């Protein structure tokens, strides 16, 4: 509530008209926005995976003469924020509708620090999950010893690592001929990954899953510290949504081929992927109630991909800040962040969006909406699964393992993959059909994917 009150006060200083003139409205009674519209906001959010978020951001819109409202000439966003669990965001992105004739230009630049990047292993259910398990070095005997403590005996750093990422994306889409909704897309992207063992003092002396993966060879020596990924993208886009950020009807499809030649590192990690997403917004009761869903899939078609690049979803256009693997605020709400990782992944997000109330305040159009959610994801193409099955055997030639209880495999569960699911509900505050303040709550339906109710407070629908 404090977040919303602050939001209102800030917008009040910018949105109140200088004179008490009657504002033009459209056929729905909404105030038609013209010219510039600034939305400076304090970033005061929360993410169960990342902690409390604080910082600043600003949304800048230019609506031109208002003839295309709620469409705009361009939108630009700047954000600097940090989370209490050790993550920071330095990002700007923009959508330009007035540069490319019959097209859109998308620019994204960001640097992301994550001192507690979640790492639950490869291939979904094949990677066991032991909540709060801690592994420490024991007293040396004939061989080095690893002690597996009882879960909860100490704060665990087993499933985290340290990762910094720089990201630069330039994408464009342009209409094909006179076709209203069909477009082609082209893009360039560059990622730099800097990865290491978790570097927080409270986890000193603990052994992490990342280290065991490196020692067993599941993560190769030439990829364990990250690297550079350069991407060339080409795809087809179909977009018949009636609104960009708060659609009530229409279809969006993006099919993107991404070639990632190894231009910089010389590690022979060139690869080709295909990413496809299909969004459908079905009006149930006019614009008041919308049934919508997103279906997505990504697969490696050729070449060899390093594990750190496998985590990225290679879309040309996206709504959320992070574009990581399935699990977490942008893909599988309620499921452990990055909990479903493979060379190929498929997912579905289903929502019922109920716009409870529309009103005008401080010279802006507002809407309050409720959205029950259901998310599902599955690994469709495994990554080094046969090596994962024997990784623990390799480690047992390096270490003596001492278990506080029953012995178990830390790396391979013996389970086959199945669908990871979660359900929840969200609340939205929407300004001018473009700025969406979001609060969502969700819980995984299988304890392997997390057993706590998770909360995500931030911006935008996930699709």
C-alpha positions in Angstrom: 0.0 0.0 0.0 2.9 2.4 0.8 4.2 1.7 -2.7 0.9 2.7 -4.3 0.5 5.8 -2.1 4.0 7.0 -3.1 3.2 6.3 -6.8 0.1 8.4 -6.6 1.9 11.3 -5.0 4.7 11.3 -7.5 2.3 11.2 -10.4 0.2 13.9 -8.8 3.1 16.4 -9.2 3.4 15.6 -12.9 -0.1 14.8 -13.9 -2.3 17.6 -12.6 -3.2 20.1 -15.3 -2.0 23.6 -15.1 -5.6 24.9 -15.8 -9.0 23.4 -15.1 -9.6 22.7 -18.8 -11.8 19.8 -19.8 -9.6 17.1 -21.3 -10.6 15.4 -24.6 -11.8 11.8 -24.2 -12.3 8.9 -26.5 -15.4 6.8 -27.1 -14.7 4.8 -23.9 -14.5 8.0 -21.8 -10.7 7.7 -21.4 -8.6 10.9 -21.3 -6.6 11.0 -24.6 -2.9 11.5 -23.7 -0.9 13.8 -25.9 2.8 14.8 -26.0 5.1 13.8 -23.2 4.1 11.7 -20.2 6.6 11.1 -17.4 6.2 8.4 -14.8 9.0 8.6 -12.2 8.6 5.9 -9.6 10.4 4.7 -6.5 11.3 1.0 -7.1 10.1 -0.6 -3.9 9.3 -4.2 -4.7 9.6 -7.7 -3.5 10.6 -11.0 -5.0 10.7 -14.1 -2.8 13.8 -15.3 -4.7 15.7 -12.0 -4.5 14.4 -10.2 -1.4 13.1 -6.6 -1.1 13.9 -4.3 -3.9 14.6 -0.6 -3.7 15.8 2.0 -6.1 14.4 4.4 -8.8 13.1 4.2 -12.3 11.3 6.4 -14.8 9.0 5.7 -17.7 8.9 8.2 -20.5 6.2 8.2 -23.1 5.6 10.4 -26.1 2.1 10.1 -27.5 2.4 12.7 -30.3 -1.0 14.2 -31.2 -2.8 11.5 -29.3 -4.5 10.1 -32.5 -3.0 6.6 -31.8 -3.7 6.6 -28.0 -3.0 4.3 -26.1 -0.4 3.7 -28.7 2.7 5.9 -28.5 5.6 7.2 -30.6 8.2 5.9 -28.2 8.6 4.6 -24.7 11.9 4.7 -22.7 12.6 3.3 -19.2 15.6 3.7 -16.9 16.1 1.7 -13.7 18.7 1.5 -11.0 17.7 -0.8 -8.1 19.0 -3.5 -5.7 17.6 -6.4 -3.8 18.4 -7.3 -0.2 19.6 -10.8 -1.1 22.5 -9.4 -3.2 21.2 -8.6 -6.7 21.4 -5.2 -8.5 19.9 -3.9 -11.7 21.3 -1.2 -14.0 19.1 -1.1 -17.1 17.6 1.0 -19.8 15.2 -0.1 -22.6 13.1 1.6 -25.2 10.5 0.9 -27.8 10.6 3.3 -30.9 7.5 3.3 -33.1 8.6 6.4 -35.1 12.0 5.5 -36.5 11.5 2.5 -38.8 8.6 3.0 -41.3 5.8 0.5 -40.5 8.1 -1.0 -37.8 9.3 -1.0 -34.2 12.8 -0.7 -32.8 13.7 -2.2 -29.4 16.9 -1.4 -27.6 17.9 -3.0 -24.3 21.1 -2.4 -22.3 21.6 -3.8 -18.8 24.2 -4.9 -16.2 23.0 -7.4 -13.6 24.8 -8.3 -10.4 23.6 -11.5 -8.7 25.5 -12.6 -5.6 22.9 -15.4 -5.0 22.1 -16.7 -8.4 19.9 -19.8 -8.1 21.5 -23.0 -9.5 19.4 -26.1 -9.0 21.1 -28.3 -11.6 20.3 -29.7 -15.0 17.2 -31.5 -16.4 14.4 -30.7 -14.1 13.3 -33.6 -11.9 16.6 -35.4 -12.7 18.3 -32.9 -10.4 17.4 -33.7 -6.8 16.3 -30.9 -4.5 17.0 -31.1 -0.8 15.7 -28.0 0.9 18.3 -26.3 3.3 20.9 -29.0 2.8 24.5 -27.9 3.6 27.7 -29.6 2.5 30.9 -28.7 4.3 34.5 -29.9 4.4 35.2 -32.5 7.1 38.3 -33.6 8.9 40.8 -35.0 6.4 41.6 -38.7 6.5 43.1 -40.7 3.7 40.9 -38.7 1.3 39.3 -35.3 1.5 35.9 -35.5 3.3 32.6 -33.8 2.6 30.0 -33.7 5.3 26.3 -33.5 4.4 24.5 -31.9 7.3 20.9 -32.5 8.2 18.7 -30.1 6.2 18.2 -26.9 8.2 21.2 -27.4 10.5 22.7 -24.2 9.0 21.8 -21.6 6.4 22.6 -23.3 3.1 24.5 -21.9 0.2 24.4 -25.2 -1.7 22.1 -24.1 -4.5 23.6 -20.7 -5.3 26.5 -19.2 -7.2 27.8 -15.7 -8.1 26.9 -14.4 -11.5 27.3 -11.0 -13.2 25.8 -10.4 -16.7 26.1 -7.6 -19.2 23.4 -7.6 -21.9 22.9 -5.5 -25.0 20.0 -6.2 -27.4 19.0 -4.4 -30.6 15.9 -5.8 -32.3 13.5 -4.5 -35.0 10.3 -5.7 -36.6 8.7 -4.4 -39.8 5.4 -5.1 -41.5 5.5 -7.4 -44.5 4.1 -5.4 -47.4 0.6 -4.2 -46.7 -0.2 -7.0 -44.3 -1.6 -5.5 -41.2 -0.4 -7.9 -38.5 2.5 -10.0 -40.1 6.0 -8.8 -39.6 9.6 -10.0 -40.0 12.1 -9.4 -37.2 15.9 -9.0 -37.1 18.1 -8.6 -34.1 21.6 -8.5 -32.6 22.5 -9.4 -29.0 25.6 -9.7 -26.9 25.9 -11.3 -23.5 28.9 -11.4 -21.2 28.7 -13.9 -18.2 31.0 -13.7 -15.2 30.5 -16.7 -13.0 32.2 -18.0 -9.8 31.5 -19.7 -6.6 29.2 -17.8 -4.2 31.3 -15.1 -2.5 29.3 -14.3 0.7 31.2 -14.8 4.0 28.3 -16.6 5.7 28.8 -19.5 3.3 32.5 -19.8 3.9 33.5 -23.4 4.3 30.4 -24.7 2.5 30.6 -26.7 -0.8 28.1 -25.7 -3.5 26.4 -27.7 -6.3 28.2 -25.5 -8.8 31.5 -26.7 -7.4 30.5 -30.4 -7.5 29.3 -29.9 -11.1 32.7 -28.4 -12.0 34.7 -31.1 -10.2 32.6 -33.9 -11.8 33.0 -32.5 -15.3 29.3 -31.7 -15.8 30.4 -28.1 -16.1 33.5 -28.0 -18.3 36.7 -26.2 -17.3 36.5 -23.8 -20.2 32.9 -22.7 -19.3 32.9 -22.7 -15.5 33.7 -19.0 -15.3 31.4 -17.9 -18.0 32.2 -16.3 -21.4 30.8 -14.2 -24.2 27.8 -15.0 -26.4 27.1 -13.1 -29.6 23.7 -13.7 -31.3 22.2 -13.0 -34.7 18.5 -13.3 -34.8 15.8 -13.6 -37.5 12.2 -14.4 -37.1 8.5 -14.0 -38.0 6.1 -12.0 -35.8 2.3 -12.0 -36.0 0.7 -9.3 -33.7 -3.0 -8.6 -33.7 -3.3 -7.4 -30.0 -5.5 -4.4 -29.5 -3.1 -2.9 -26.8 0.6 -3.4 -26.3 0.8 -3.7 -22.5 -2.7 -4.5 -21.4 -4.3 -6.4 -24.3 -7.9 -7.6 -24.1 -8.1 -9.5 -27.4 -5.8 -10.7 -30.2 -2.9 -13.0 -30.9 0.9 -12.6 -30.7 3.3 -15.1 -32.1 7.1 -14.8 -32.3 9.3 -17.5 -33.9 13.0 -16.7 -33.7 16.1 -18.5 -35.0 19.2 -17.5 -33.1 22.6 -18.2 -34.4 25.4 -17.8 -31.8 28.8 -18.1 -33.6 31.8 -18.3 -31.2 33.4 -15.1 -32.4 35.3 -14.1 -29.2 36.2 -17.0 -26.9 37.3 -19.7 -29.3 35.8 -22.5 -27.2 33.8 -24.1 -30.1 30.5 -23.2 -28.5 28.7 -22.1 -31.7 25.1 -23.1 -31.7 21.7 -22.5 -33.3 18.4 -22.3 -31.4 14.8 -21.8 -32.1 12.4 -20.0 -29.8 8.7 -19.8 -30.3 6.0 -18.2 -28.2 2.2 -17.9 -28.9 0.0 -15.6 -26.9 -3.8 -15.6 -27.2 -6.1 -13.1 -25.6 -9.8 -14.2 -25.7 -12.5 -11.7 -24.6 -15.0 -13.4 -22.3 -17.0 -10.4 -21.2 -16.1 -7.5 -23.5 -12.9 -5.8 -22.2 -13.8 -6.6 -18.6 -12.8 -10.3 -18.5 -10.1 -11.9 -20.7 -8.9 -15.5 -20.8 -5.3 -15.5 -22.0 -2.5 -18.0 -22.3 1.1 -18.2 -23.5 2.7 -21.3 -25.0 6.5 -21.3 -25.4 9.3 -23.6 -26.4 13.0 -23.3 -27.0 15.4 -25.9 -28.4 19.0 -26.2 -29.6 18.9 -27.2 -33.3 22.6 -27.6 -33.9 26.0 -27.1 -32.4 27.3 -27.1 -28.8 25.9 -24.7 -26.2 27.6 -23.8 -22.9 25.6 -24.2 -19.8 25.5 -20.5 -19.0 24.0 -19.6 -22.4 21.4 -22.4 -22.1 19.7 -20.5 -19.3 18.7 -17.6 -21.6 15.4 -17.4 -23.4 16.2 -16.0 -26.9 13.3 -13.8 -27.7 13.7 -10.5 -29.6 11.0 -8.7 -27.5 10.1 -9.3 -23.9 8.3 -7.6 -21.0 10.2 -8.7 -17.9 13.7 -7.6 -16.9 15.1 -11.1 -16.7 15.1 -13.6 -19.6 16.3 -16.6 -17.7 15.3 -20.3 -17.8 12.0 -21.6 -16.6 11.1 -20.9 -13.0 10.6 -17.6 -11.3 8.8 -14.3 -11.8 9.0 -14.2 -15.6 8.2 -17.7 -16.5 7.1 -20.1 -13.8 5.7 -18.2 -10.8 6.0 -20.1 -7.6 8.6 -22.5 -9.0 12.2 -22.3 -7.9 14.0 -19.7 -10.0 16.0 -21.4 -12.8 14.6 -24.7 -11.5 13.8 -26.2 -14.9 16.9 -26.1 -17.2 17.7 -28.1 -20.3 18.8 -27.7 -23.9 15.1 -27.7 -24.7 12.3 -26.4 -22.5 8.5 -25.9 -23.1 6.2 -23.9 -20.9 2.6 -22.6 -20.6 1.2 -19.6 -18.6 -2.6 -19.3 -18.2 -4.4 -16.3 -16.7 -7.9 -15.0 -16.3 -7.7 -11.2 -16.3 -10.6 -9.5 -14.6 -10.6 -5.7 -14.8 -12.5 -4.9 -11.6 -12.6 -1.1 -11.8 -11.8 1.8 -14.1 -11.4 5.4 -12.9 -9.7 8.7 -13.5 -7.2 10.2 -11.1 -4.6 13.0 -11.4 -5.4 13.4 -15.1 -4.6 9.7 -15.8 -6.7 6.7 -16.8 -6.5 3.9 -14.2 -7.7 0.3 -13.9 -7.5 -2.3 -11.1 -7.4 -5.9 -12.3 -7.3 -9.4 -10.8 -5.6 -12.3 -12.5 -5.6 -15.9 -11.3 -2.7 -17.8 -12.8 -1.5 -21.3 -13.6 2.0 -22.0 -14.9 3.6 -25.2 -16.2 7.0 -26.1 -17.7 9.0 -29.2 -18.8 12.5 -30.1 -20.1 12.0 -31.4 -23.6 15.7 -31.7 -24.6 18.2 -32.9 -21.9 21.7 -31.5 -21.3 24.5 -34.0 -20.4 22.0 -36.3 -18.8 24.1 -39.4 -19.1 27.0 -37.7 -17.5 24.7 -36.4 -14.7 23.7 -40.0 -13.9 27.4 -41.0 -13.2 28.6 -37.7 -11.7 28.3 -38.8 -8.1 30.3 -41.9 -8.8 33.2 -39.7 -10.0 32.9 -37.5 -6.9 33.1 -40.6 -4.7 36.6 -41.3 -6.1 37.6 -37.8 -5.0 35.9 -37.5 -1.6 34.7 -39.5 1.4 31.1 -38.5 2.0 29.8 -38.4 5.5 26.0 -38.2 5.9 24.2 -37.1 9.0 21.3 -39.4 8.0 20.6 -41.7 5.1 22.9 -41.6 2.1 21.6 -40.0 -1.1 22.8 -38.8 -4.5 23.4 -35.0 -4.6 23.4 -34.7 -8.4 21.1 -37.3 -9.9 17.7 -38.2 -8.5 16.9 -41.2 -10.7 13.6 -39.6 -11.7 12.3 -39.1 -15.2 11.2 -35.6 -16.3 7.5 -34.6 -15.9 5.6 -31.3 -15.9 6.4 -28.7 -13.3 3.3 -26.8 -12.2 2.3 -23.8 -10.0 -0.8 -21.8 -9.3 -1.5 -18.4 -7.9 -3.2 -15.0 -8.3 -2.1 -11.5 -9.0 -3.4 -7.9 -8.6 -2.6 -5.1 -11.1 -2.8 -1.3 -11.1 -2.7 -0.1 -14.7 -2.2 3.5 -15.8 -3.1 4.6 -19.4 -3.0 0.9 -20.5 0.8 1.1 -20.6 2.2 1.3 -17.1 1.3 -1.8 -15.1 2.2 -2.2 -11.4 2.0 -5.8 -10.4 1.7 -8.0 -7.3 1.5 -11.7 -7.8 1.5 -14.7 -5.4 2.0 -18.3 -6.4 3.0 -21.8 -5.1 4.5 -24.8 -6.8 2.3 -27.9 -6.8 5.3 -30.3 -6.2 7.8 -29.8 -3.3 10.7 -30.6 -5.6 10.0 -27.1 -7.2 9.7 -25.3 -3.8 7.3 -25.6 -0.9 6.7 -22.0 0.0 4.2 -19.4 -1.2 6.2 -16.9 -3.3 5.5 -13.3 -3.9 6.5 -11.0 -6.8 5.9 -7.2 -6.7 7.1 -5.3 -9.7 5.9 -4.2 -13.1 4.1 -5.6 -16.1 2.2 -8.7 -16.9 4.5 -11.6 -17.8 3.0 -11.7 -21.3 
